[in-house]
Amino acid sequence: MAKETAPTKTSRDQRLNFRASANQELMIRRAAEATDSTITDFILDSVLQSAERVLADRKWFTANDEQWAKFQRLLEAPLKPMPKLDRLLRRESPFDESDAAALD
């Protein structure tokens, strides 16, 4: 049976202060309790996940000339046949507007 390891805690030497409404505080408290977390851990985990998503879209990727040329070749290369995708795209959409008009 695989053993789960607890994440390593880093020292928290910085303080963050913010204000929340009573309803926001209650929702955060309930969510922390539902996940068996402290309010601090819940807020930090949530904020860090959000920060990682935001920053992931803003990273710079560098490539030398050879890597860039290879990347361009891959983008320009024809796609391999995908019969399952072709069948899916040929299906009639369940959201077709002509069906919605028939329901009125």
N, C-alpha and C positions, 0 to 999 in steps of 0.2 A: 504494500500500500504506500502511495506517494505521501511524503511528509511535506506539509505546507510550512514555509518559513515566513516569519513575520517580517515586514519591511523594516529596514534599519532606520531608527529615528535619528534625525540630525538635531543638533542643538538649536534651540529657538532663541536667538538673542536680539530679535527686532520686534517692535510692537507696531501693530496696525490698528487704527481706530476708525470706526465708521458708525453712522447712525442708521437705524432701521425703524420702520413703523412697528406698532405692537403686532399687527397681523403678520408682517414679514418675520419678526422675531419668533412668533409662535410657529409659523410654518417651518422655519429653519430648525427650531427645537424639536418639532415632531419628526422631521426628516432625519435628524441626527439620532434620535431615539430609535427610529425604524431601522436604521442601519447599524445600530449598536455602536455608535461613535460618540465621542464628545462633540460639543458644538464647535470647538476650535478645530478638531480634526476634520469634521464634516465641511466646515467652511474652507479650510485650507485645501482639502482634496478637491472640492468643487471649483474653487478659484484657479487652482493650478491646472486642472484639466482644461478649463476654458482658456487660460493663458497659453497653454501648449497648442491648442487648436488655432488660436489667433496667430501665434508666431510661426507655426508651421507653414502658413501661406506666405510668409514674408522672408523666408530663407533664401539666400543666394546660393546657387550651385555654379561652380566654375568647372570648365573643361578646357583641356588644351586643344590644339587644332585637330589632332588625330581623333580624340574623343568626340569632338563636335561633328566632324565629318561622319563618323560612325553613327552618331545619333541622327543626323540628317538622312543617311541611307536607310536607317530603320523606319523613320517617319515616311519616307517616300516609297518604301517597298510595298508591293501589293499584299493585301491581306490573304491569309490562308482561307480556303473555303470553310464556311460554318453552316452546314445544312440545318442544324437545329435552330439557329438564329434566323435563317432565311424562312423556315416554316413559321416561326413565331411572328415574324414581321408581316407575313402574308395573311395571317388570321384576321378576321373581322374584329374590330375593337369592341369590347363590352361597353365602352363609353361613347359609342357612335351617337351623334345627335339625332339621327333619323329615328333611332329606337326611343329616345326620350320624348320625341314629338308624339309617338304612338301612345304613350302613357297618359297624355293630357286628355 
